[in-house]
């Protein structure tokens, strides 16, 4: 699912969408709805893929969710990974 197949549209891959999300939230925190609407302007994606990608980024410890705002973690230490 995460590793793309040769038949998959790469724009809809969670790794590519994750990079797009991190690029969008690099300077400002957004709510779940604001981020979805911002992505929807660029890519036609569904909610399932959106939430799967957010879960993927959260599991990688790349984003924080605090008071319904999504923010990018600025630095990740080895302690956070292991």
Buried (B, 14 or more C-beta within 10 A) or exposed (E): EEEBEEEEEEEBBBBBBBBBBBEBBEEEBBEBEBBBEBBEEEBEBEEEBBEBBBEBBEEBEBBBEEEEBBBBEEEEEEEEEE
